[in-house]
Structure formats: structure tokens, C-alpha cells
Amino acid sequence: MRPQDVGLEAGRRRRTPGLRREEVAHVTVRHSLRKRLNHPVMGRLELDCGSLHVPGSDQWVVFYTVARASPSYEALRLLKEPRRGYSG
């Protein structure tokens, strides 16, 4: 399995404890799709959507990624910052 098979950037290595090649060899990967969302504050966001099948069930894990330095990346980065003066 390659990083791009699960929606990660090629060439970037991540080490995840407990996640070994033999443990994910049976995972079914559905190819990514581009999703376009209209956020009420940030406007149009373009996200890549991928999914992994949970073996032995009818469930899928769905995940979203966004390209760095894209307008959607910058919008999501701004959304995660705490708002000044917000007491909620």
C-alpha cells in the first residue's frame, strides 16, 4: 500500500504506532473524489474525499483532505483559529 492509495501525499512518510503493512494489506481503498461545499462564512471549499472499507462489515471510514496552499486550505486554517472576543 502506498501513501497515495489512502489519500496521503506521495513522498511524505508518517509513522503511526500499531499500523503495519500486514495489518492494512486487506483494506479496500475507494478512489478519491472531489467534494465542493458551500460554507456559510468561508464560501466555496474544495476537498478531496477518500474512503476505507472496514473489513468484515458494511461500514466505510470516510476522510477529507485538502491541498496545501490552496484557497480551501487557507479557509480551513482560518476557521480553526480561535476568534478574538468570542466567549463561547
C-alpha positions in Angstrom: 0.0 0.0 0.0 1.3 3.4 -1.0 0.6 6.7 0.8 -1.4 7.9 -2.2 -3.6 4.8 -2.0 -5.1 6.2 1.2 -5.1 9.9 0.3 -1.7 10.9 1.7 0.8 12.9 -0.3 3.4 10.8 -2.1 6.9 11.2 -0.7 5.9 12.2 2.8 6.4 9.5 5.4 4.4 9.2 8.6 5.0 6.7 11.3 1.8 5.5 13.0 2.2 3.2 16.0 0.4 -0.1 15.5 -0.3 0.5 11.8 1.8 -2.0 9.9 1.7 -3.0 6.2 0.4 -6.5 7.0 -2.4 -5.0 9.1 -3.7 -2.9 6.3 -3.0 -5.2 3.4 -6.7 -6.3 3.3 -8.1 -2.8 3.4 -10.2 -1.8 0.4 -9.5 1.7 -0.8 -12.0 3.6 -2.8 -10.5 6.2 -5.1 -10.8 9.8 -4.0 -13.5 12.1 -5.2 -13.5 15.9 -5.2 -16.2 17.4 -3.0 -17.4 21.0 -3.3 -19.0 22.5 -0.2 -20.5 25.9 0.4 -19.5 27.1 3.9 -21.8 29.9 5.3 -18.8 32.1 6.2 -15.9 30.9 4.1 -17.7 30.3 0.9 -16.8 27.5 -1.6 -14.4 24.8 -0.3 -13.0 22.1 -2.4 -12.0 18.9 -0.6 -10.7 15.6 -1.6 -12.8 12.7 -0.2 -11.5 9.2 0.3 -12.8 6.1 2.0 -11.5 2.9 3.5 -13.7 -0.2 3.9 -13.9 -1.7 7.4 -13.2 -5.4 6.9 -15.9 -7.8 8.0 -18.6 -5.1 7.9 -20.6 -2.9 5.6 -19.0 0.2 7.1 -16.6 2.7 5.4 -14.4 5.3 7.0 -14.7 8.5 5.1 -12.0 11.1 5.3 -11.4 14.5 3.8 -8.1 16.2 2.8 -7.2 19.5 1.2 -4.2 20.6 -0.8 -1.8 22.8 1.0 -1.6 26.4 -0.1 -5.0 26.1 -1.8 -7.7 28.7 -1.1 -9.6 25.9 0.7 -6.6 25.1 2.9 -6.3 28.8 3.9 -10.0 29.0 4.6 -9.9 25.9 6.8 -6.8 27.2 8.6 -8.6 30.5 9.4 -11.7 28.6 10.6 -9.6 26.6 13.2 -8.1 29.7 14.8 -9.9 30.9 17.9 -12.0 34.1 17.3 -10.9 37.1 19.2 -13.5 38.3 21.7 -15.5 35.1 21.4 -16.5 33.8 24.8 -18.5 30.7 23.7 
